[in-house]
């Protein structure tokens, strides 16, 4: 294959699919899910011991008292959850949104790509500043990266992990966006930390 056939309008073709995935992820987190959340009723109250299936082989233990607006709970779904899936948990005006999809790269690369695309959307909506990028660790040893942000009326955090066996061409990218008004988000801070730490790869 010649360089000319690999490129179109100056873009390497092998980068198109990952870029489209990140663009879809950013749009989903910034536009689609908040819109759905405003118009759809909460569907399932979380009880102690429930486990959310984020993607095939990846789970999270939501805190009792939250509500599942989008996604699947282990043992409560008729069809298996695939490699691409969305989960949204809500409590007191705070959204805990997770998008999982195959991704080739590091957690930092995933975070930066999503931020680069969503920054234009945030600017258009008048968002504020973001903090430095820091390391995030789950209770099961997975290492990711995170960043906090503060907007005009909402604040929160973004975290990114990439799960997958070594040597695998594409891992499973997991992007987490937590957002809400300042008061409510501080009241559920311990819940948020516990849920992020509970994420694990089960296979």
Steps between C-alpha positions, in 0.01 A plus 500: 500500500644836398506810721244658269253220557556507874425872519188693419501880539825468695355254754646156558216253449602283794433797732147562373318230701662585836432869440137435413468288815633782717277756324195280559603457863537874553166576336331228702636630829455870428170511312303178464501354851423829682208555261368148558541538874287816502212333319506138619387376844742306719443131449663292768591583861836351599496257791789379710689226314397607148771490233493704179634340180697779331610281208582136431729399787496837681283578802435773757336484843256794522414646839160412643258791474613610155281426198589333172378716212685321219682168494476146634532328835656157528220242523234749384556506125366262237779552246877512559674838515753545217827689463323831436254606768374798700414523869353794689438524874329798661451634853378840615578681177841334456570294184753216500535405133716221358569422135693186408634416153806335343797736504864470391722718716563606858253646752675836461459487123129425541453784748685749284315410181160528665596828667635642174172436323263585785688822586337672203157389619578618855623836373180550305302435820716731712676242719780601732844363580655156557764380747821309435481136388554247780524123546188302590519146639224247551487267798597215268821659374392660171677831438335784310509877486256769607437872492257727687311787340299796624233666289257785547227288660646149509824333599636150500769264380602298196694172530629256240616139519605251235454134590636209302756217504854593405571447134136554403468740205207691649406526865170608647486874556288614792424871528325631812341844527359615835319834503255691716440817702767575761289421808354167386830376353683557828229316693554186291879531468566183704254307283678617184843398628369159610334432164809593299716282724257209454552475123664172404569275205343163570648314202 
